[in-house]
Amino acid sequence: MPARRYGTLIVDNWAAHATVNDVTGNVALTKNLRYSVMVGMYDLSGTAVAKLYWKQPTQTGTVIVPSSRLYAN
């Protein structure tokens, strides 16, 4: 299990397993506030890909979070 240093753990899938295409967690965000996000993963095969998606209230499906909405500390 990954260590939790800050905030709330949303997805806990820290184990060796076959390819997983969708590991989902949900958290409600407030408009115009910045949130700290930490993504941790490991890969035993060398083919892993991680993508961060979100769904806005007016959308029916998820989309990749645009880079214009990501900020470095």
PDB file of N, CA, C and O in Angstrom:
ATOM      1  N   MET A   1       0.846  -1.175   0.000  1.00  0.00           N
ATOM      2  CA  MET A   1       0.000   0.000   0.000  1.00  0.00           C
ATOM      3  C   MET A   1       0.895   1.244   0.000  1.00  0.00           C
ATOM      4  O   MET A   1       1.889   1.283   0.725  1.00  0.00           O
ATOM      5  N   PRO A   2       0.557   2.260  -0.803  1.00  0.00           N
ATOM      6  CA  PRO A   2       1.366   3.474  -0.815  1.00  0.00           C
ATOM      7  C   PRO A   2       1.205   4.252   0.485  1.00  0.00           C
ATOM      8  O   PRO A   2       0.164   4.188   1.140  1.00  0.00           O
ATOM      9  N   ALA A   3       2.236   4.974   0.840  1.00  0.00           N
ATOM     10  CA  ALA A   3       2.169   5.800   2.044  1.00  0.00           C
ATOM     11  C   ALA A   3       1.307   7.028   1.776  1.00  0.00           C
ATOM     12  O   ALA A   3       1.335   7.582   0.677  1.00  0.00           O
ATOM     13  N   ARG A   4       0.545   7.451   2.773  1.00  0.00           N
ATOM     14  CA  ARG A   4      -0.246   8.669   2.670  1.00  0.00           C
ATOM     15  C   ARG A   4       0.423   9.733   3.507  1.00  0.00           C
ATOM     16  O   ARG A   4       0.461   9.634   4.734  1.00  0.00           O
ATOM     17  N   ARG A   5       0.954  10.758   2.849  1.00  0.00           N
ATOM     18  CA  ARG A   5       1.599  11.837   3.572  1.00  0.00           C
ATOM     19  C   ARG A   5       0.689  13.039   3.696  1.00  0.00           C
ATOM     20  O   ARG A   5       0.663  13.693   4.738  1.00  0.00           O
ATOM     21  N   TYR A   6      -0.054  13.337   2.655  1.00  0.00           N
ATOM     22  CA  TYR A   6      -0.916  14.516   2.641  1.00  0.00           C
ATOM     23  C   TYR A   6      -2.297  14.125   2.155  1.00  0.00           C
ATOM     24  O   TYR A   6      -2.430  13.217   1.334  1.00  0.00           O
ATOM     25  N   GLY A   7      -3.306  14.784   2.639  1.00  0.00           N
ATOM     26  CA  GLY A   7      -4.633  14.648   2.066  1.00  0.00           C
ATOM     27  C   GLY A   7      -5.282  13.293   2.231  1.00  0.00           C
ATOM     28  O   GLY A   7      -5.056  12.579   3.208  1.00  0.00           O
ATOM     29  N   THR A   8      -6.092  12.963   1.251  1.00  0.00           N
ATOM     30  CA  THR A   8      -6.919  11.772   1.295  1.00  0.00           C
ATOM     31  C   THR A   8      -6.569  10.832   0.151  1.00  0.00           C
ATOM     32  O   THR A   8      -6.445  11.258  -0.997  1.00  0.00           O
ATOM     33  N   LEU A   9      -6.412   9.568   0.467  1.00  0.00           N
ATOM     34  CA  LEU A   9      -6.161   8.560  -0.553  1.00  0.00           C
ATOM     35  C   LEU A   9      -7.461   8.306  -1.307  1.00  0.00           C
ATOM     36  O   LEU A   9      -8.473   7.967  -0.695  1.00  0.00           O
ATOM     37  N   ILE A  10      -7.443   8.467  -2.631  1.00  0.00           N
ATOM     38  CA  ILE A  10      -8.650   8.301  -3.435  1.00  0.00           C
ATOM     39  C   ILE A  10      -8.687   6.921  -4.089  1.00  0.00           C
ATOM     40  O   ILE A  10      -9.731   6.269  -4.082  1.00  0.00           O
ATOM     41  N   VAL A  11      -7.582   6.471  -4.645  1.00  0.00           N
ATOM     42  CA  VAL A  11      -7.499   5.156  -5.289  1.00  0.00           C
ATOM     43  C   VAL A  11      -6.345   4.395  -4.649  1.00  0.00           C
ATOM     44  O   VAL A  11      -5.239   4.919  -4.518  1.00  0.00           O
ATOM     45  N   ASP A  12      -6.612   3.166  -4.257  1.00  0.00           N
ATOM     46  CA  ASP A  12      -5.567   2.315  -3.683  1.00  0.00           C
ATOM     47  C   ASP A  12      -5.540   1.017  -4.472  1.00  0.00           C
ATOM     48  O   ASP A  12      -6.293   0.087  -4.182  1.00  0.00           O
ATOM     49  N   ASN A  13      -4.670   0.960  -5.470  1.00  0.00           N
ATOM     50  CA  ASN A  13      -4.555  -0.225  -6.322  1.00  0.00           C
ATOM     51  C   ASN A  13      -3.077  -0.602  -6.426  1.00  0.00           C
ATOM     52  O   ASN A  13      -2.592  -0.954  -7.501  1.00  0.00           O
ATOM     53  N   TRP A  14      -2.381  -0.527  -5.316  1.00  0.00           N
ATOM     54  CA  TRP A  14      -0.932  -0.685  -5.258  1.00  0.00           C
ATOM     55  C   TRP A  14      -0.584  -2.148  -5.073  1.00  0.00           C
ATOM     56  O   TRP A  14      -0.212  -2.566  -3.976  1.00  0.00           O
ATOM     57  N   ALA A  15      -0.702  -2.936  -6.147  1.00  0.00           N
ATOM     58  CA  ALA A  15      -0.386  -4.364  -6.093  1.00  0.00           C
ATOM     59  C   ALA A  15      -0.036  -4.835  -7.490  1.00  0.00           C
ATOM     60  O   ALA A  15      -0.487  -4.256  -8.478  1.00  0.00           O
ATOM     61  N   ALA A  16       0.754  -5.866  -7.572  1.00  0.00           N
ATOM     62  CA  ALA A  16       1.078  -6.453  -8.872  1.00  0.00           C
ATOM     63  C   ALA A  16      -0.162  -7.172  -9.397  1.00  0.00           C
ATOM     64  O   ALA A  16      -0.751  -7.992  -8.692  1.00  0.00           O
ATOM     65  N   HIS A  17      -0.556  -6.867 -10.625  1.00  0.00           N
ATOM     66  CA  HIS A  17      -1.716  -7.504 -11.238  1.00  0.00           C
ATOM     67  C   HIS A  17      -1.636  -7.340 -12.747  1.00  0.00           C
ATOM     68  O   HIS A  17      -0.775  -6.626 -13.260  1.00  0.00           O
ATOM     69  N   ALA A  18      -2.530  -7.998 -13.443  1.00  0.00           N
ATOM     70  CA  ALA A  18      -2.595  -7.863 -14.899  1.00  0.00           C
ATOM     71  C   ALA A  18      -2.984  -6.431 -15.261  1.00  0.00           C
ATOM     72  O   ALA A  18      -3.372  -5.649 -14.393  1.00  0.00           O
ATOM     73  N   THR A  19      -2.878  -6.097 -16.530  1.00  0.00           N
ATOM     74  CA  THR A  19      -3.218  -4.761 -17.004  1.00  0.00           C
ATOM     75  C   THR A  19      -4.609  -4.356 -16.553  1.00  0.00           C
ATOM     76  O   THR A  19      -5.561  -5.130 -16.654  1.00  0.00           O
ATOM     77  N   VAL A  20      -4.714  -3.141 -16.060  1.00  0.00           N
ATOM     78  CA  VAL A  20      -5.992  -2.573 -15.619  1.00  0.00           C
ATOM     79  C   VAL A  20      -6.227  -1.319 -16.444  1.00  0.00           C
ATOM     80  O   VAL A  20      -5.374  -0.433 -16.478  1.00  0.00           O
ATOM     81  N   ASN A  21      -7.363  -1.235 -17.103  1.00  0.00           N
ATOM     82  CA  ASN A  21      -7.645  -0.091 -17.962  1.00  0.00           C
ATOM     83  C   ASN A  21      -8.370   1.036 -17.260  1.00  0.00           C
ATOM     84  O   ASN A  21      -8.353   2.169 -17.743  1.00  0.00           O
ATOM     85  N   ASP A  22      -9.004   0.760 -16.136  1.00  0.00           N
ATOM     86  CA  ASP A  22      -9.765   1.816 -15.478  1.00  0.00           C
ATOM     87  C   ASP A  22      -9.747   1.601 -13.978  1.00  0.00           C
ATOM     88  O   ASP A  22     -10.346   0.658 -13.462  1.00  0.00           O
ATOM     89  N   VAL A  23      -9.061   2.477 -13.298  1.00  0.00           N
ATOM     90  CA  VAL A  23      -9.066   2.491 -11.839  1.00  0.00           C
ATOM     91  C   VAL A  23      -9.608   3.863 -11.464  1.00  0.00           C
ATOM     92  O   VAL A  23      -8.950   4.878 -11.692  1.00  0.00           O
ATOM     93  N   THR A  24     -10.798   3.893 -10.894  1.00  0.00           N
ATOM     94  CA  THR A  24     -11.520   5.142 -10.723  1.00  0.00           C
ATOM     95  C   THR A  24     -11.739   5.470  -9.258  1.00  0.00           C
ATOM     96  O   THR A  24     -12.016   4.590  -8.443  1.00  0.00           O
ATOM     97  N   GLY A  25     -11.612   6.738  -8.938  1.00  0.00           N
ATOM     98  CA  GLY A  25     -11.978   7.274  -7.647  1.00  0.00           C
ATOM     99  C   GLY A  25     -12.693   8.584  -7.884  1.00  0.00           C
ATOM    100  O   GLY A  25     -12.558   9.185  -8.950  1.00  0.00           O
ATOM    101  N   ASN A  26     -13.441   9.028  -6.913  1.00  0.00           N
ATOM    102  CA  ASN A  26     -14.192  10.271  -7.068  1.00  0.00           C
ATOM    103  C   ASN A  26     -13.921  11.206  -5.904  1.00  0.00           C
ATOM    104  O   ASN A  26     -13.799  10.786  -4.753  1.00  0.00           O
ATOM    105  N   VAL A  27     -13.832  12.477  -6.236  1.00  0.00           N
ATOM    106  CA  VAL A  27     -13.703  13.516  -5.221  1.00  0.00           C
ATOM    107  C   VAL A  27     -14.372  14.770  -5.775  1.00  0.00           C
ATOM    108  O   VAL A  27     -14.184  15.111  -6.942  1.00  0.00           O
ATOM    109  N   ALA A  28     -15.141  15.447  -4.951  1.00  0.00           N
ATOM    110  CA  ALA A  28     -15.803  16.681  -5.376  1.00  0.00           C
ATOM    111  C   ALA A  28     -14.819  17.842  -5.218  1.00  0.00           C
ATOM    112  O   ALA A  28     -14.167  17.967  -4.182  1.00  0.00           O
ATOM    113  N   LEU A  29     -14.714  18.677  -6.230  1.00  0.00           N
ATOM    114  CA  LEU A  29     -13.842  19.846  -6.214  1.00  0.00           C
ATOM    115  C   LEU A  29     -14.682  21.118  -6.263  1.00  0.00           C
ATOM    116  O   LEU A  29     -15.804  21.114  -6.768  1.00  0.00           O
ATOM    117  N   THR A  30     -14.134  22.190  -5.739  1.00  0.00           N
ATOM    118  CA  THR A  30     -14.807  23.486  -5.762  1.00  0.00           C
ATOM    119  C   THR A  30     -14.181  24.358  -6.832  1.00  0.00           C
ATOM    120  O   THR A  30     -12.958  24.458  -6.926  1.00  0.00           O
ATOM    121  N   LYS A  31     -15.008  24.981  -7.627  1.00  0.00           N
ATOM    122  CA  LYS A  31     -14.561  25.846  -8.720  1.00  0.00           C
ATOM    123  C   LYS A  31     -13.629  26.944  -8.208  1.00  0.00           C
ATOM    124  O   LYS A  31     -13.834  27.504  -7.131  1.00  0.00           O
ATOM    125  N   ASN A  32     -12.602  27.236  -9.005  1.00  0.00           N
ATOM    126  CA  ASN A  32     -11.633  28.312  -8.756  1.00  0.00           C
ATOM    127  C   ASN A  32     -10.710  28.074  -7.565  1.00  0.00           C
ATOM    128  O   ASN A  32     -10.092  29.019  -7.075  1.00  0.00           O
ATOM    129  N   LEU A  33     -10.605  26.846  -7.092  1.00  0.00           N
ATOM    130  CA  LEU A  33      -9.636  26.502  -6.059  1.00  0.00           C
ATOM    131  C   LEU A  33      -8.616  25.543  -6.655  1.00  0.00           C
ATOM    132  O   LEU A  33      -8.959  24.719  -7.503  1.00  0.00           O
ATOM    133  N   ARG A  34      -7.375  25.644  -6.219  1.00  0.00           N
ATOM    134  CA  ARG A  34      -6.335  24.713  -6.653  1.00  0.00           C
ATOM    135  C   ARG A  34      -6.215  23.594  -5.640  1.00  0.00           C
ATOM    136  O   ARG A  34      -6.321  23.813  -4.433  1.00  0.00           O
ATOM    137  N   TYR A  35      -5.994  22.396  -6.146  1.00  0.00           N
ATOM    138  CA  TYR A  35      -5.853  21.217  -5.308  1.00  0.00           C
ATOM    139  C   TYR A  35      -4.518  20.550  -5.596  1.00  0.00           C
ATOM    140  O   TYR A  35      -4.058  20.517  -6.737  1.00  0.00           O
ATOM    141  N   SER A  36      -3.914  20.030  -4.566  1.00  0.00           N
ATOM    142  CA  SER A  36      -2.685  19.275  -4.716  1.00  0.00           C
ATOM    143  C   SER A  36      -3.054  17.839  -5.078  1.00  0.00           C
ATOM    144  O   SER A  36      -3.895  17.220  -4.426  1.00  0.00           O
ATOM    145  N   VAL A  37      -2.415  17.319  -6.125  1.00  0.00           N
ATOM    146  CA  VAL A  37      -2.675  15.959  -6.577  1.00  0.00           C
ATOM    147  C   VAL A  37      -1.348  15.216  -6.642  1.00  0.00           C
ATOM    148  O   VAL A  37      -0.362  15.724  -7.176  1.00  0.00           O
ATOM    149  N   MET A  38      -1.337  14.014  -6.094  1.00  0.00           N
ATOM    150  CA  MET A  38      -0.146  13.191  -6.180  1.00  0.00           C
ATOM    151  C   MET A  38      -0.546  11.850  -6.785  1.00  0.00           C
ATOM    152  O   MET A  38      -1.498  11.217  -6.330  1.00  0.00           O
ATOM    153  N   VAL A  39       0.178  11.425  -7.800  1.00  0.00           N
ATOM    154  CA  VAL A  39      -0.074  10.141  -8.438  1.00  0.00           C
ATOM    155  C   VAL A  39       1.171   9.285  -8.270  1.00  0.00           C
ATOM    156  O   VAL A  39       2.269   9.698  -8.643  1.00  0.00           O
ATOM    157  N   GLY A  40       1.004   8.116  -7.719  1.00  0.00           N
ATOM    158  CA  GLY A  40       2.113   7.186  -7.567  1.00  0.00           C
ATOM    159  C   GLY A  40       1.777   5.890  -8.283  1.00  0.00           C
ATOM    160  O   GLY A  40       0.647   5.408  -8.204  1.00  0.00           O
ATOM    161  N   MET A  41       2.745   5.329  -8.977  1.00  0.00           N
ATOM    162  CA  MET A  41       2.517   4.064  -9.668  1.00  0.00           C
ATOM    163  C   MET A  41       3.834   3.339  -9.847  1.00  0.00           C
ATOM    164  O   MET A  41       4.904   3.938  -9.739  1.00  0.00           O
ATOM    165  N   TYR A  42       3.753   2.064 -10.118  1.00  0.00           N
ATOM    166  CA  TYR A  42       4.930   1.299 -10.496  1.00  0.00           C
ATOM    167  C   TYR A  42       4.528   0.355 -11.610  1.00  0.00           C
ATOM    168  O   TYR A  42       3.345   0.083 -11.812  1.00  0.00           O
ATOM    169  N   ASP A  43       5.513  -0.141 -12.328  1.00  0.00           N
ATOM    170  CA  ASP A  43       5.247  -0.987 -13.484  1.00  0.00           C
ATOM    171  C   ASP A  43       6.277  -2.101 -13.525  1.00  0.00           C
ATOM    172  O   ASP A  43       7.478  -1.841 -13.460  1.00  0.00           O
ATOM    173  N   LEU A  44       5.823  -3.317 -13.630  1.00  0.00           N
ATOM    174  CA  LEU A  44       6.727  -4.467 -13.704  1.00  0.00           C
ATOM    175  C   LEU A  44       7.041  -4.868 -15.140  1.00  0.00           C
ATOM    176  O   LEU A  44       7.979  -5.630 -15.377  1.00  0.00           O
ATOM    177  N   SER A  45       6.262  -4.359 -16.112  1.00  0.00           N
ATOM    178  CA  SER A  45       6.429  -4.797 -17.494  1.00  0.00           C
ATOM    179  C   SER A  45       7.111  -3.769 -18.394  1.00  0.00           C
ATOM    180  O   SER A  45       7.598  -4.127 -19.467  1.00  0.00           O
ATOM    181  N   GLY A  46       7.157  -2.513 -17.988  1.00  0.00           N
ATOM    182  CA  GLY A  46       7.750  -1.465 -18.812  1.00  0.00           C
ATOM    183  C   GLY A  46       6.796  -0.871 -19.823  1.00  0.00           C
ATOM    184  O   GLY A  46       7.229  -0.156 -20.727  1.00  0.00           O
ATOM    185  N   THR A  47       5.506  -1.147 -19.697  1.00  0.00           N
ATOM    186  CA  THR A  47       4.530  -0.641 -20.665  1.00  0.00           C
ATOM    187  C   THR A  47       3.430   0.205 -20.022  1.00  0.00           C
ATOM    188  O   THR A  47       2.411   0.475 -20.658  1.00  0.00           O
ATOM    189  N   ALA A  48       3.620   0.618 -18.794  1.00  0.00           N
ATOM    190  CA  ALA A  48       2.559   1.334 -18.077  1.00  0.00           C
ATOM    191  C   ALA A  48       2.313   2.727 -18.639  1.00  0.00           C
ATOM    192  O   ALA A  48       3.217   3.374 -19.167  1.00  0.00           O
ATOM    193  N   VAL A  49       1.078   3.167 -18.513  1.00  0.00           N
ATOM    194  CA  VAL A  49       0.657   4.515 -18.890  1.00  0.00           C
ATOM    195  C   VAL A  49      -0.290   4.996 -17.808  1.00  0.00           C
ATOM    196  O   VAL A  49      -1.155   4.245 -17.357  1.00  0.00           O
ATOM    197  N   ALA A  50      -0.131   6.244 -17.389  1.00  0.00           N
ATOM    198  CA  ALA A  50      -1.044   6.836 -16.418  1.00  0.00           C
ATOM    199  C   ALA A  50      -1.668   8.080 -17.040  1.00  0.00           C
ATOM    200  O   ALA A  50      -0.981   8.888 -17.665  1.00  0.00           O
ATOM    201  N   LYS A  51      -2.972   8.221 -16.859  1.00  0.00           N
ATOM    202  CA  LYS A  51      -3.694   9.388 -17.370  1.00  0.00           C
ATOM    203  C   LYS A  51      -4.625   9.887 -16.277  1.00  0.00           C
ATOM    204  O   LYS A  51      -5.233   9.095 -15.558  1.00  0.00           O
ATOM    205  N   LEU A  52      -4.731  11.204 -16.157  1.00  0.00           N
ATOM    206  CA  LEU A  52      -5.599  11.819 -15.160  1.00  0.00           C
ATOM    207  C   LEU A  52      -6.798  12.431 -15.877  1.00  0.00           C
ATOM    208  O   LEU A  52      -6.641  13.304 -16.732  1.00  0.00           O
ATOM    209  N   TYR A  53      -7.985  11.973 -15.527  1.00  0.00           N
ATOM    210  CA  TYR A  53      -9.222  12.441 -16.155  1.00  0.00           C
ATOM    211  C   TYR A  53     -10.068  13.206 -15.156  1.00  0.00           C
ATOM    212  O   TYR A  53      -9.915  13.051 -13.944  1.00  0.00           O
ATOM    213  N   TRP A  54     -10.960  14.030 -15.674  1.00  0.00           N
ATOM    214  CA  TRP A  54     -11.973  14.653 -14.846  1.00  0.00           C
ATOM    215  C   TRP A  54     -13.272  14.748 -15.607  1.00  0.00           C
ATOM    216  O   TRP A  54     -13.316  14.575 -16.825  1.00  0.00           O
ATOM    217  N   LYS A  55     -14.329  15.027 -14.870  1.00  0.00           N
ATOM    218  CA  LYS A  55     -15.654  15.209 -15.455  1.00  0.00           C
ATOM    219  C   LYS A  55     -16.235  16.471 -14.855  1.00  0.00           C
ATOM    220  O   LYS A  55     -16.412  16.570 -13.641  1.00  0.00           O
ATOM    221  N   GLN A  56     -16.527  17.419 -15.699  1.00  0.00           N
ATOM    222  CA  GLN A  56     -17.160  18.648 -15.238  1.00  0.00           C
ATOM    223  C   GLN A  56     -18.664  18.417 -15.099  1.00  0.00           C
ATOM    224  O   GLN A  56     -19.218  17.546 -15.769  1.00  0.00           O
ATOM    225  N   PRO A  57     -19.326  19.188 -14.240  1.00  0.00           N
ATOM    226  CA  PRO A  57     -20.756  18.959 -13.999  1.00  0.00           C
ATOM    227  C   PRO A  57     -21.612  18.990 -15.270  1.00  0.00           C
ATOM    228  O   PRO A  57     -22.650  18.330 -15.328  1.00  0.00           O
ATOM    229  N   THR A  58     -21.193  19.741 -16.279  1.00  0.00           N
ATOM    230  CA  THR A  58     -21.979  19.841 -17.509  1.00  0.00           C
ATOM    231  C   THR A  58     -21.655  18.744 -18.509  1.00  0.00           C
ATOM    232  O   THR A  58     -22.273  18.693 -19.572  1.00  0.00           O
ATOM    233  N   GLN A  59     -20.715  17.871 -18.209  1.00  0.00           N
ATOM    234  CA  GLN A  59     -20.290  16.822 -19.137  1.00  0.00           C
ATOM    235  C   GLN A  59     -20.934  15.485 -18.783  1.00  0.00           C
ATOM    236  O   GLN A  59     -21.261  15.216 -17.627  1.00  0.00           O
ATOM    237  N   THR A  60     -21.104  14.659 -19.807  1.00  0.00           N
ATOM    238  CA  THR A  60     -21.627  13.319 -19.557  1.00  0.00           C
ATOM    239  C   THR A  60     -20.510  12.296 -19.394  1.00  0.00           C
ATOM    240  O   THR A  60     -20.717  11.251 -18.777  1.00  0.00           O
ATOM    241  N   GLY A  61     -19.329  12.580 -19.936  1.00  0.00           N
ATOM    242  CA  GLY A  61     -18.201  11.657 -19.841  1.00  0.00           C
ATOM    243  C   GLY A  61     -16.955  12.353 -19.323  1.00  0.00           C
ATOM    244  O   GLY A  61     -16.949  13.565 -19.111  1.00  0.00           O
ATOM    245  N   THR A  62     -15.901  11.573 -19.123  1.00  0.00           N
ATOM    246  CA  THR A  62     -14.645  12.124 -18.630  1.00  0.00           C
ATOM    247  C   THR A  62     -13.737  12.517 -19.784  1.00  0.00           C
ATOM    248  O   THR A  62     -13.836  11.975 -20.885  1.00  0.00           O
ATOM    249  N   VAL A  63     -12.847  13.472 -19.514  1.00  0.00           N
ATOM    250  CA  VAL A  63     -11.826  13.899 -20.473  1.00  0.00           C
ATOM    251  C   VAL A  63     -10.508  14.042 -19.717  1.00  0.00           C
ATOM    252  O   VAL A  63     -10.500  14.228 -18.500  1.00  0.00           O
ATOM    253  N   ILE A  64      -9.405  13.956 -20.438  1.00  0.00           N
ATOM    254  CA  ILE A  64      -8.101  14.151 -19.806  1.00  0.00           C
ATOM    255  C   ILE A  64      -8.012  15.580 -19.291  1.00  0.00           C
ATOM    256  O   ILE A  64      -8.406  16.518 -19.984  1.00  0.00           O
ATOM    257  N   VAL A  65      -7.496  15.749 -18.080  1.00  0.00           N
ATOM    258  CA  VAL A  65      -7.344  17.086 -17.502  1.00  0.00           C
ATOM    259  C   VAL A  65      -6.397  17.883 -18.394  1.00  0.00           C
ATOM    260  O   VAL A  65      -5.271  17.448 -18.636  1.00  0.00           O
ATOM    261  N   PRO A  66      -6.836  19.049 -18.891  1.00  0.00           N
ATOM    262  CA  PRO A  66      -5.982  19.840 -19.777  1.00  0.00           C
ATOM    263  C   PRO A  66      -4.738  20.353 -19.049  1.00  0.00           C
ATOM    264  O   PRO A  66      -4.807  20.709 -17.872  1.00  0.00           O
ATOM    265  N   SER A  67      -3.616  20.389 -19.741  1.00  0.00           N
ATOM    266  CA  SER A  67      -2.372  20.862 -19.129  1.00  0.00           C
ATOM    267  C   SER A  67      -2.500  22.303 -18.644  1.00  0.00           C
ATOM    268  O   SER A  67      -1.772  22.717 -17.742  1.00  0.00           O
ATOM    269  N   SER A  68      -3.408  23.065 -19.228  1.00  0.00           N
ATOM    270  CA  SER A  68      -3.612  24.461 -18.793  1.00  0.00           C
ATOM    271  C   SER A  68      -4.207  24.528 -17.383  1.00  0.00           C
ATOM    272  O   SER A  68      -4.220  25.593 -16.765  1.00  0.00           O
ATOM    273  N   ARG A  69      -4.702  23.386 -16.869  1.00  0.00           N
ATOM    274  CA  ARG A  69      -5.264  23.326 -15.533  1.00  0.00           C
ATOM    275  C   ARG A  69      -4.340  22.672 -14.515  1.00  0.00           C
ATOM    276  O   ARG A  69      -4.729  22.451 -13.368  1.00  0.00           O
ATOM    277  N   LEU A  70      -3.103  22.361 -14.941  1.00  0.00           N
ATOM    278  CA  LEU A  70      -2.121  21.757 -14.049  1.00  0.00           C
ATOM    279  C   LEU A  70      -1.023  22.765 -13.759  1.00  0.00           C
ATOM    280  O   LEU A  70      -0.568  23.466 -14.662  1.00  0.00           O
ATOM    281  N   TYR A  71      -0.600  22.843 -12.519  1.00  0.00           N
ATOM    282  CA  TYR A  71       0.390  23.828 -12.075  1.00  0.00           C
ATOM    283  C   TYR A  71       1.474  23.129 -11.268  1.00  0.00           C
ATOM    284  O   TYR A  71       1.194  22.203 -10.506  1.00  0.00           O
ATOM    285  N   ALA A  72       2.691  23.571 -11.437  1.00  0.00           N
ATOM    286  CA  ALA A  72       3.801  23.056 -10.614  1.00  0.00           C
ATOM    287  C   ALA A  72       3.914  23.899  -9.358  1.00  0.00           C
ATOM    288  O   ALA A  72       3.651  25.102  -9.380  1.00  0.00           O
ATOM    289  N   ASN A  73       4.306  23.263  -8.265  1.00  0.00           N
ATOM    290  CA  ASN A  73       4.493  24.019  -7.012  1.00  0.00           C
ATOM    291  C   ASN A  73       5.747  24.835  -7.083  1.00  0.00           C
ATOM    292  O   ASN A  73       6.080  25.540  -6.130  1.00  0.00           O
TER     293      ASN A  73
END
